Amino acid sequence: MKPTPKVVLLEDRFADHAPERRVLEPLGMLVIEGGQAHTTEEIVELCHDADGITVNLTPITSAVIAGLERCRVIARYGVGYDTIDIEAATARGILVVNVPDYCYEDVSDHAVALWLACVRKTAIRDRQVRAGLWDIGRRDPIHRTAGKVFGLAGYGGIARTVHRKVRGFDLARVLVHDPFVSADVVRAAGAEPVDFETLLGESDYLSCHVPLTAKTRHLFDRAAFARMKPAAVFVNTSRGGLVDTTALHESLRDGRLSAAGIDVHEKEPVPRDYPLFALDNVVLSDHIGWYSEESQVELQTKAAQGVADVLAGRTPAHVVNRPRSGRPGPIAP
Amino acid sequence: MEIVITDHGFPDLATEEAVAAAAGATLVAAQTKDPVRLATAVADADAVITQFAPVNADVIAAMRRARVIVRYGIGVDNVDLATARARGIPVCNVPDYCIDEVADHTLAFILALTRQVVTQSRMVHEGEWKMAAPPAAFRTLAGMTCGVVGFGRIGRGVVRRIVAFGGRVLVSDPVAKPEAVAALGGEGVPLPKLLAESDLVTLHCPSLPETKGMINAQTLAAAKPGLLLVNLSRGDLVEPDALVAALDSGHVAGAALDVFAPEPIPAGHPILGRANVVLAPHVASVSAASVHRLRTTVATLAVTALAGGPLPSIVNGVAGPRIVSA
């Protein structure tokens, strides 16, 4: 008789691990909560005979990986996997899987929330009413969204979900710039594929959904903001490093941009002297776009599913590495 | 011919004056909400335009020559419609100038409550950078049930927008056809069911005797705990004391209000101090384009009535402009 597959959850920040148990236990797997393990020794002691591991922020170093006798899969709670020594895992035949798609609904809601807060000026009106003002706004006009142009920088899963959600509005056009997505895909979705210059020049609203790489750092710099329409609204819920904060601040301060909704910041946590704090035409939040109770459950479920798939001999949804030879055979019943 | 404007909140009347001048009429702005002064102001008016001033039975009785009363907006609850009708004076509104604006503002309010963007922004301006609300207050519409009360032009615009977010959408409107609601992706239900099952309720109905105070201590108690309430229609649909009490008990988790009873919100009113509330000064209908359209349409209705022409948006059952002998 085969031993019961063992999965260790290296995570101590989630409220509970019911979502992982719901995936793994019906498959006959033993689930161990290992959030208390932090040092190499503690992790190895707990995980040496584990078949699968889920991990959040705990570093999985080459030393840890050297101590894993049976492990076939490590699942990272989230998109990034820089806390895992991928090379060592690959050499040892361990698949690393991640969860790049767990918060589309949440981030896209947040992007639309920031966009509409900028357009309808809800944050500043709320402060004005609380300060005792009522008949206001004559010198601070609001413009209708009907007939306007909505631009999406990047057209991955979150941007596509934003696109779906703005379809109920009476926008004239949706422009998409994504060098990795074919023009046909964009057209089939009812948007117009455009180059970056056109996106900047023609969008009344521009929502940014681009991964941060060496090439995309400061994609939105002084020159980019200068090309945008003076009444444009800029929204960023992807990565703060895409934006030159100094250039954004100047553009907002000088009225070269109408407003911005910013959830992600070039430096996080944001510095005390963050220049955007002082502006009225910016709506800030603190990298919370991804979060809801549901997205948390989705994250835990999908990480566990990645482990379950590998142990059952199925192809997991999102694989980070390609070991030449995996460890033998499915273990799960 | 004289057109009297009881009250308005615009920086000038250039738009209206241009329309009136082209028709050979003059324009007088009384700028009062006092019924006694209003009665004097409208006595010799050939047409009356009003924004928020109470055009009650006494004010209407004082109108010796008015051929029409035109409201700057959709709601006509500041005008005594029955008295106007008894005197043969048609009351006109402008039913369609701001549908996109109010529907957009509704989504802005809904998402402000679910994503905490206004509370977070307020906290920033109070000099604090920390989470504006507990984690559970950050919600996603795909997992929620939204109840839309009223399926008129604005209610439909809200339903059309909100179904794209993926949640369940309930609609309550005594005159809406269930098929029409279903065609937009909503589910027609009676109001008690909507209140019992919705995580968020947004009001899009007129202020009528049967809707005034519809959100009160009793209906709130029957609503789902943790309810989010959005109101951009009329302030008197919601009993303010009941709402404050429900916010304080936590039964209502948040509210976004563009309208209030009374307006402006009195200084020191407890609603002004509640953190989980988003407030706006009755601006959901506003955009540069909608305001221009509203003012042009209102002035055109007034001069049309002066010329005895047909009026497209009479709301009190009068056939046309009152015929007044010169």
Boltz contact constraints between the chains, C-beta under 6 A:
constraints:
  - contact:
      token1: [A, 105]
      token2: [B, 140]
      max_distance: 6.0
  - contact:
      token1: [A, 105]
      token2: [B, 142]
      max_distance: 6.0
  - contact:
      token1: [A, 106]
      token2: [B, 140]
      max_distance: 6.0
  - contact:
      token1: [A, 109]
      token2: [B, 140]
      max_distance: 6.0
  - contact:
      token1: [A, 109]
      token2: [B, 141]
      max_distance: 6.0
  - contact:
      token1: [A, 110]
      token2: [B, 115]
      max_distance: 6.0
  - contact:
      token1: [A, 112]
      token2: [B, 111]
      max_distance: 6.0
  - contact:
      token1: [A, 113]
      token2: [B, 111]
      max_distance: 6.0
  - contact:
      token1: [A, 113]
      token2: [B, 115]
      max_distance: 6.0
  - contact:
      token1: [A, 113]
      token2: [B, 117]
      max_distance: 6.0
  - contact:
      token1: [A, 114]
      token2: [B, 117]
      max_distance: 6.0
  - contact:
      token1: [A, 116]
      token2: [B, 107]
      max_distance: 6.0
  - contact:
      token1: [A, 116]
      token2: [B, 108]
      max_distance: 6.0
  - contact:
      token1: [A, 116]
      token2: [B, 111]
      max_distance: 6.0
  - contact:
      token1: [A, 117]
      token2: [B, 117]
      max_distance: 6.0
  - contact:
      token1: [A, 120]
      token2: [B, 105]
      max_distance: 6.0
  - contact:
      token1: [A, 120]
      token2: [B, 108]
      max_distance: 6.0
  - contact:
      token1: [A, 122]
      token2: [B, 108]
      max_distance: 6.0
  - contact:
      token1: [A, 122]
      token2: [B, 112]
      max_distance: 6.0
  - contact:
      token1: [A, 122]
      token2: [B, 118]
      max_distance: 6.0
  - contact:
      token1: [A, 123]
      token2: [B, 118]
      max_distance: 6.0
  - contact:
      token1: [A, 123]
      token2: [B, 121]
      max_distance: 6.0
  - contact:
      token1: [A, 125]
      token2: [B, 280]
      max_distance: 6.0
  - contact:
      token1: [A, 126]
      token2: [B, 118]
      max_distance: 6.0
  - contact:
      token1: [A, 126]
      token2: [B, 278]
      max_distance: 6.0
  - contact:
      token1: [A, 126]
      token2: [B, 279]
      max_distance: 6.0
  - contact:
      token1: [A, 127]
      token2: [B, 125]
      max_distance: 6.0
  - contact:
      token1: [A, 129]
      token2: [B, 279]
      max_distance: 6.0
  - contact:
      token1: [A, 129]
      token2: [B, 281]
      max_distance: 6.0
  - contact:
      token1: [A, 130]
      token2: [B, 272]
      max_distance: 6.0
  - contact:
      token1: [A, 132]
      token2: [B, 267]
      max_distance: 6.0
  - contact:
      token1: [A, 134]
      token2: [B, 264]
      max_distance: 6.0
  - contact:
      token1: [A, 134]
      token2: [B, 281]
      max_distance: 6.0
  - contact:
      token1: [A, 135]
      token2: [B, 9]
      max_distance: 6.0
  - contact:
      token1: [A, 136]
      token2: [B, 281]
      max_distance: 6.0
  - contact:
      token1: [A, 137]
      token2: [B, 283]
      max_distance: 6.0
  - contact:
      token1: [A, 138]
      token2: [B, 11]
      max_distance: 6.0
  - contact:
      token1: [A, 141]
      token2: [B, 288]
      max_distance: 6.0
  - contact:
      token1: [A, 142]
      token2: [B, 286]
      max_distance: 6.0
  - contact:
      token1: [A, 142]
      token2: [B, 287]
      max_distance: 6.0
  - contact:
      token1: [A, 143]
      token2: [B, 287]
      max_distance: 6.0
  - contact:
      token1: [A, 143]
      token2: [B, 288]
      max_distance: 6.0
  - contact:
      token1: [A, 144]
      token2: [B, 100]
      max_distance: 6.0
  - contact:
      token1: [A, 144]
      token2: [B, 101]
      max_distance: 6.0
  - contact:
      token1: [A, 144]
      token2: [B, 287]
      max_distance: 6.0
  - contact:
      token1: [A, 144]
      token2: [B, 289]
      max_distance: 6.0
  - contact:
      token1: [A, 145]
      token2: [B, 104]
      max_distance: 6.0
  - contact:
      token1: [A, 146]
      token2: [B, 100]
      max_distance: 6.0
  - contact:
      token1: [A, 164]
      token2: [B, 164]
      max_distance: 6.0
  - contact:
      token1: [A, 165]
      token2: [B, 164]
      max_distance: 6.0
  - contact:
      token1: [A, 165]
      token2: [B, 165]
      max_distance: 6.0
  - contact:
      token1: [A, 167]
      token2: [B, 164]
      max_distance: 6.0
  - contact:
      token1: [A, 168]
      token2: [B, 160]
      max_distance: 6.0
  - contact:
      token1: [A, 168]
      token2: [B, 161]
      max_distance: 6.0
  - contact:
      token1: [A, 168]
      token2: [B, 164]
      max_distance: 6.0
  - contact:
      token1: [A, 170]
      token2: [B, 100]
      max_distance: 6.0
  - contact:
      token1: [A, 277]
      token2: [B, 124]
      max_distance: 6.0
  - contact:
      token1: [A, 283]
      token2: [B, 117]
      max_distance: 6.0
  - contact:
      token1: [A, 283]
      token2: [B, 121]
      max_distance: 6.0
  - contact:
      token1: [A, 284]
      token2: [B, 124]
      max_distance: 6.0
  - contact:
      token1: [A, 285]
      token2: [B, 117]
      max_distance: 6.0
  - contact:
      token1: [A, 285]
      token2: [B, 120]
      max_distance: 6.0
  - contact:
      token1: [A, 291]
      token2: [B, 138]
      max_distance: 6.0
  - contact:
      token1: [A, 292]
      token2: [B, 138]
      max_distance: 6.0
  - contact:
      token1: [A, 292]
      token2: [B, 139]
      max_distance: 6.0
  - contact:
      token1: [A, 292]
      token2: [B, 140]
      max_distance: 6.0
  - contact:
      token1: [A, 293]
      token2: [B, 136]
      max_distance: 6.0
  - contact:
      token1: [A, 294]
      token2: [B, 140]
      max_distance: 6.0
  - contact:
      token1: [A, 294]
      token2: [B, 143]
      max_distance: 6.0
